[in-house]
Amino acid sequence: MRNLLFVVSGPSGVGKGTLVKRLLADMPSLTLSVSCTTRAPRPGEENGREYFFVSEREFSSRIRENDFLEYDEHFGQWYGTPRSFVERKLKQGSVVLEIDVVGGLNAKRLLPGRTVLIMIVPPSLEALKARLYGRDAGKGEDMEARLVRAKYELEQLPLYDYEVVNDDLETALQRLEEIVKSEIDKEGDKR
Ligand code: 5GP
């Protein structure tokens, strides 16, 4: 048994949020790290559940206090992984981070032997576009920027340890769980 940091990345709209929720429900020993962001909550999102929604001023002061394991800017908003929470939880078990590829690669640099990078990919870019437009439903998020970013994220796939295609949700979930279980159960100390 190893305590690992599982980074689940993938383009916006790929369904990683749903997959991660199901993974955590099936494997209660995993802990989700809740990031901080300066972006506004989407309908249905709750402070402390999807994100801690903070002001830019608070985010900046946390950067100065070295409170983030990693942080990055997306679409003009800031996102960061709380360092002390992750370090504390890793002493007790494995932790899941749902963050972008830059954040994932940074996490791996900081905790190289304990980080497993998993990329959720859409069956095609067309399918991703359809999902993104469906989710936006007129809220006006910048679709072009999200698609450009999606292409960039998918190009980083060779740097990731695993790829999970999210075509059928149940199949993708099964694959994700297999990866997590086999990594946790691997012999040897991953440092
Ligand atoms: P969204 O606004 O759609 O929730 O997230 C936008 C992007 O920010 C996604 O790619 C998401 O994975 C990424 N993200 C969320 N939390 C973090 C974080 O703590 N650090 C980094 N680097 N990216 C994050």
Residues whose N, C-alpha, C, O or C-beta is under 5 A from the ligand:
A	BS01	5GP	G10 S12 S35 E70 Y71 D72 H74 Y79 G80 T81 E98 I99 D100 G103
